[in-house]
Amino acid sequence: MRPIAIVLAMSLILIGGTGCSDMKRWEQRALSGGAIGAAAGGSIAYVAGGPVLGAALLGGAAGAAIGGLTTDNSSHHK
């Protein structure tokens, strides 16, 4: 992996994890889903030899949408 990509990825992880305490639960799920989707999309594209940035953006958008639109099931299991 290129050094600039590693620095960028680590910077995004650091920035994304700093302000989560004041977020609503659906916002936290959207952020987590976006990060997981971006990592998965970029990884799959890297292995398959496709456009990594485009796949990471698409995966991040899909993950954020899914994370933000799903319901929180943890409050129902008290």
C-alpha positions, 0 to 999 in steps of 0.5 A, spaced: 500 500 500 502 506 498 504 511 504 500 516 502 494 512 503 496 509 509 497 516 512 490 518 509 486 512 512 489 513 519 487 520 519 480 519 517 480 513 523 483 518 528 478 524 526 472 520 525 473 517 532 474 523 536 467 526 536 462 520 537 460 521 544 455 527 543 452 523 537 445 520 537 445 512 536 443 513 529 449 518 527 454 513 531 451 507 526 451 511 520 459 513 521 460 506 523 457 503 517 460 508 513 467 507 515 466 499 515 463 500 508 469 504 505 474 499 508 470 493 505 469 497 498 476 499 498 479 492 500 475 489 495 477 493 489 484 493 491 484 485 491 480 485 485 484 490 481 479 496 480 478 503 482 480 503 490 477 510 491 471 510 487 469 503 491 471 506 497 466 512 496 461 507 494 462 503 499 462 508 504 456 511 502 452 505 502 454 503 509 452 510 512 446 509 509 444 502 511 447 504 518 443 510 519 437 507 516 437 501 520 433 501 527 437 500 534 435 493 536 439 494 543 434 498 546 428 492 545 432 487 549 432 490 556 
